[in-house]
Amino acid sequence: MKKLPTAALNIILAAGCFFTAPAQQTETLKLGLDDLYKNKIFKQKGINTVRWMKDNEGYSALETNKNIGGKDIVSYNAKTGNREVLVSAENLI
């Protein structure tokens, strides 16, 4: 009867030797104010300025016009996802 707990303990100890997690590397990352503000390491990636329309049916956003390089003012319908250019960058230049 005493052999069963001893065998179980041996199995647990053996499993612990094989399934250990490797130690984390302790390399320190040195950040300065230039990295944060000038180099923009933590710059937000995603949607630019988005504003809900007054009719409560969609939202507007600024999107880069690939032909000109300026920004178009575009609206999206929240239900359908339809996109409409409200003001083209051509008209703003």
C-alpha positions in Angstrom: 0.0 0.0 0.0 2.9 2.4 0.8 4.3 1.8 -2.7 1.4 3.6 -4.4 2.0 7.1 -2.8 5.8 6.8 -3.3 5.3 5.9 -7.0 2.9 8.8 -7.5 5.4 11.2 -5.8 8.2 9.9 -8.1 6.0 10.5 -11.2 5.1 14.0 -10.1 8.8 14.9 -9.4 9.9 13.4 -12.8 7.1 15.4 -14.6 8.3 18.5 -12.9 11.7 18.1 -14.3 10.4 17.8 -17.9 7.7 20.4 -17.9 9.5 23.4 -16.3 9.2 26.8 -17.9 12.4 28.4 -19.1 13.5 31.4 -17.1 12.6 34.8 -18.5 15.4 36.8 -20.0 16.1 39.9 -17.8 17.2 42.3 -20.5 16.2 45.8 -19.5 14.7 48.1 -22.1 15.9 51.7 -21.7 13.3 54.3 -22.9 13.8 58.0 -23.0 11.5 60.9 -23.6 12.7 61.1 -27.2 11.5 57.5 -27.7 8.1 58.3 -26.4 7.4 61.7 -28.0 9.8 62.2 -30.9 10.2 58.5 -32.1 6.6 57.7 -31.1 7.4 54.1 -30.1 3.9 53.8 -28.4 2.0 55.6 -31.2 -1.6 54.6 -31.5 -2.5 52.5 -34.5 -6.0 52.3 -35.6 -8.9 54.6 -36.5 -8.2 58.3 -36.8 -10.7 60.9 -35.8 -14.2 59.4 -35.8 -17.3 61.4 -35.0 -20.9 60.3 -34.7 -23.2 62.0 -37.2 -26.1 64.2 -35.9 -28.7 61.9 -37.6 -27.5 59.0 -35.3 -27.3 56.7 -38.3 -23.6 56.7 -38.9 -20.2 58.2 -38.3 -17.7 60.3 -40.2 -13.9 59.7 -40.4 -10.9 61.2 -42.1 -9.2 58.9 -44.6 -6.2 59.4 -46.7 -6.9 60.0 -50.4 -4.3 57.8 -52.2 -4.4 59.9 -55.4 -3.7 63.3 -53.8 -2.3 62.5 -50.4 -4.8 64.7 -48.6 -7.6 63.6 -46.3 -11.2 62.9 -47.4 -14.1 63.3 -45.1 -16.0 60.1 -45.3 -19.3 58.9 -43.7 -20.2 55.3 -42.9 -23.7 54.0 -42.2 -23.7 52.1 -39.0 -26.3 49.5 -40.1 -25.2 48.8 -43.6 -21.5 49.8 -43.5 -22.0 51.8 -46.7 -19.2 54.3 -47.3 -19.8 57.8 -48.9 -17.2 60.5 -49.5 -18.7 63.7 -48.1 -15.8 66.1 -49.0 -13.0 65.0 -51.2 -9.4 66.1 -50.5 -9.5 67.6 -54.0 -12.1 70.1 -52.8 -10.1 71.0 -49.7 -6.9 71.9 -51.6 
